[in-house]
Amino acid sequence: MPIKFLWNYAGNCLVNLHSEIKRAHEILADDNLCEMIVVIDNHMTSFARYAALRIAVVSRFFVDSNQFL
């Protein structure tokens, strides 16, 4: 059964943190096995390259601290 939708927020664990990295890349690259991927992150990770939609977010290190005063 194919994966219909993946939502990934601020992480790369679907590709890097397990023993089946090659299989994970194969599944993510095949549109018949994983139809829609959305990635929300402030870095272009190895997982984000498979995303159909990439949403960039701003890290707290890039926010001007004076705007909250």
Protein Blocks (a to p, Z undefined) as FASTA:
>chain_A
ZZfbdcdehiaklmmmccklmlmmmmmmpmklombacdddfbdcfklmmpmbdcddddfk
lpcfklmZZ
